[in-house]
Amino acid sequence: MSETISVLIVDDEWMVRSMLRTIMESAPDITVAGEASDGNTAVSMAATLRPDVVLMDIRMPRADGLTATERLARSAHPPHVVVLTTFDLDDYVRTALRHGAVGFLLKDATADDMITAVRSAALGDAMLSPKVTRRLLRHFTKDDEGRSGTQTEQRAAEARQRLQALTAKEREVLVALGRGLSNTDIAAALRMSEATAKTHISRILTKLSATNRVQAAILAHHAGLLD
């Protein structure tokens, strides 16, 4: 990635695209490579423009954000996708994360939060705020309520088995990550340098075969580490 972060904005509402462009262009290290109003156009433009980050709306005509995210993940030069959503779309968000999105932004997030999210995504360091993380994990808890005790315990056992690959310190970092802490906050909470925190997170994702921090947080939740 170059020092300047290139962003492709994808939303079917021109007013939203205009707002996002204004916010992105207010940051000296971010440039808007282009805009798309549907998923098909987004995939085509991404292949040509090769943006670092794609801000992806979910509900759009012709090809929605979920389909586009999945196609981008399989492309020759996959960008980091950040899903744009509202809280009533959590089911879609989880699908987008499984398709390779690195995180999601609420459409009513502050300009500073949006810029921070794009910078984090460009570094492969996307994160969710504690509020958003708790909201997302609560939905997984509700899913658990519909499962039998045997099914829930089996999934928990599988998660705990995967977590055995982690060191004690990596488990501490995973818990902090699962609570929505940023790298800076993790470093402060665990009394380590930010570079060390980043190294731990990278190793955690590799060992757990997790695409992003959210998937790692969900695994920690299933294992009971966040209770």
C-alpha positions in Angstrom: 0.0 0.0 0.0 1.3 3.5 -0.8 1.4 6.3 1.7 -1.9 7.7 0.3 -4.9 5.4 0.8 -7.2 5.1 -2.2 -10.8 4.5 -1.5 -13.7 3.3 -3.7 -17.1 4.5 -2.4 -20.0 2.2 -3.2 -23.6 3.3 -2.3 -26.8 3.6 -4.4 -27.7 6.9 -2.9 -25.7 9.8 -4.4 -26.1 12.0 -1.3 -24.4 9.3 0.8 -21.6 9.0 -1.7 -21.2 12.8 -1.7 -21.1 12.9 2.1 -18.5 10.1 2.2 -16.4 11.7 -0.5 -16.4 15.0 1.5 -15.3 13.2 4.6 -12.6 11.1 3.0 -11.1 14.0 1.0 -10.8 16.0 4.3 -8.0 13.6 5.3 -4.6 14.5 3.8 -3.6 10.8 3.4 -6.8 9.6 1.7 -7.9 10.0 -1.9 -11.2 8.9 -3.4 -10.4 6.7 -6.5 -14.0 6.6 -7.6 -17.7 6.0 -6.8 -20.1 3.2 -7.7 -23.8 2.9 -7.3 -24.1 -0.9 -7.4 -22.1 -4.0 -6.8 -21.5 -4.9 -10.4 -20.0 -1.5 -11.1 -18.0 -1.7 -7.9 -16.3 -5.0 -8.8 -15.5 -3.7 -12.3 -14.1 -0.4 -11.0 -12.1 -2.2 -8.3 -10.4 -4.3 -11.0 -9.3 -1.2 -12.9 -8.6 1.2 -10.0 -7.2 -1.3 -7.5 -8.3 0.8 -4.4 -6.8 0.0 -1.0 -10.2 0.2 0.7 -13.8 -0.2 -0.5 -16.6 1.4 1.5 -19.4 -1.0 0.6 -23.2 -0.4 1.1 -25.2 -3.6 1.5 -28.6 -3.0 -0.1 -28.2 -1.9 -3.7 -29.8 -2.7 -7.0 -28.4 -5.1 -9.6 -25.8 -6.6 -7.3 -25.8 -6.1 -3.5 -22.9 -5.5 -1.3 -22.7 -9.0 -0.1 -22.3 -10.4 -3.6 -19.8 -7.7 -4.5 -17.8 -8.3 -1.3 -17.6 -12.0 -2.0 -16.5 -11.4 -5.6 -13.9 -8.9 -4.5 -12.4 -11.4 -2.1 -11.8 -13.8 -5.0 -10.3 -11.1 -7.2 -6.6 -11.0 -8.2 -6.0 -7.9 -6.1 -8.6 -8.0 -3.3 -9.1 -4.6 -1.5 -10.0 -4.3 2.1 -13.8 -4.0 2.3 -15.5 -2.1 5.0 -19.3 -2.6 5.1 -21.6 0.4 5.5 -24.6 -0.5 7.5 -27.2 0.4 10.1 -27.9 -1.7 13.2 -31.0 -3.3 11.7 -28.7 -5.1 9.1 -26.7 -7.2 11.5 -27.6 -10.5 9.8 -26.2 -9.1 6.6 -23.1 -7.8 8.3 -22.3 -11.3 9.6 -22.6 -12.7 6.1 -20.4 -9.9 4.7 -17.7 -10.7 7.4 -17.8 -14.3 6.3 -17.3 -13.2 2.8 -14.1 -11.4 3.7 -15.1 -7.9 4.8 -12.7 -6.6 7.4 -15.3 -4.7 9.4 -18.2 -2.4 9.3 -19.1 1.2 9.8 -22.4 2.6 10.9 -23.7 5.2 8.5 -24.2 7.6 11.4 -20.6 7.3 12.6 -18.7 10.5 13.1 -16.3 11.7 10.3 -13.3 11.0 12.6 -14.5 7.4 13.2 -15.0 6.9 9.4 -11.5 8.2 8.6 -10.0 6.1 11.4 -11.8 3.0 10.1 -10.5 3.5 6.6 -6.9 4.0 7.9 -7.2 0.8 10.0 -8.6 -1.2 7.2 -5.9 -0.1 4.8 -3.4 -1.6 7.3 -5.3 -4.8 7.7 -6.1 -3.7 11.2 -9.8 -3.1 11.1 -11.5 -2.9 14.4 -15.0 -2.4 15.9 -15.8 -0.1 18.7 -16.7 -1.8 22.0 -20.4 -0.7 21.5 -20.5 -2.3 18.0 -18.7 -5.4 19.1 -21.1 -6.0 22.0 -24.1 -5.5 19.7 -22.7 -8.0 17.1 -21.9 -10.6 19.7 -25.3 -10.2 21.3 -26.8 -11.4 18.1 -24.6 -14.5 18.2 -25.8 -15.1 21.8 -29.4 -14.9 20.6 -28.5 -17.5 17.9 -27.2 -19.7 20.7 -30.6 -19.6 22.4 -32.1 -21.4 19.4 -29.6 -24.2 19.6 -29.8 -27.3 21.7 -27.4 -27.6 24.7 -25.5 -30.3 22.8 -25.0 -28.1 19.7 -23.9 -25.1 21.8 -21.4 -27.2 23.8 -20.1 -28.8 20.6 -19.4 -25.4 19.0 -17.8 -24.2 22.3 -15.6 -27.3 22.4 -14.5 -26.8 18.8 -13.7 -23.1 19.5 -11.7 -24.1 22.6 -9.8 -26.7 20.6 -8.8 -24.0 18.0 -7.7 -21.7 20.8 -5.3 -24.2 22.2 -2.8 -23.1 19.5 -2.5 -19.8 21.3 0.0 -18.9 24.0 -1.2 -17.5 27.3 -0.3 -14.0 26.3 -2.0 -14.4 22.9 -5.2 -15.4 24.7 -5.0 -12.3 26.8 -4.7 -10.2 23.6 -7.6 -12.1 22.0 -9.9 -11.3 25.0 -8.9 -7.6 24.7 -9.5 -7.7 20.9 -12.8 -9.4 21.5 -13.9 -6.6 23.7 -13.3 -4.1 20.8 -10.1 -2.5 22.0 -7.8 -0.9 19.5 -4.2 -1.8 19.2 -3.2 1.2 21.2 -5.7 0.3 24.0 -4.6 -3.3 24.0 -1.0 -2.3 24.4 -1.9 0.0 27.3 -4.1 -2.5 29.0 -1.5 -5.3 28.7 1.5 -3.1 29.2 3.3 -3.8 26.0 4.3 -1.7 23.0 1.8 -1.2 20.2 4.2 -3.0 17.8 4.1 -6.0 20.1 0.3 -5.9 20.2 0.2 -5.9 16.4 2.5 -8.8 16.2 0.4 -10.8 18.7 -2.8 -10.0 16.7 -1.1 -11.1 13.5 -0.1 -14.4 15.0 -3.5 -14.9 16.5 -5.2 -14.5 13.2 -2.8 -16.8 11.5 -3.1 -19.5 14.2 -6.9 -19.3 14.2 -7.2 -19.1 10.4 -9.3 -16.0 10.9 -9.6 -13.5 8.1 -10.1 -10.5 10.4 -10.4 -9.4 14.0 -14.2 -9.9 14.0 -13.9 -13.6 13.2 -11.4 -14.0 16.0 -13.7 -12.1 18.4 -16.6 -14.4 17.5 -14.4 -17.5 18.1 -13.4 -16.1 21.5 -17.1 -15.6 22.2 -18.0 -19.1 21.3 -15.2 -20.4 23.5 -16.6 -18.5 26.4 -13.7 -16.1 26.9 -15.8 -13.0 26.7 -18.4 -14.1 29.3 
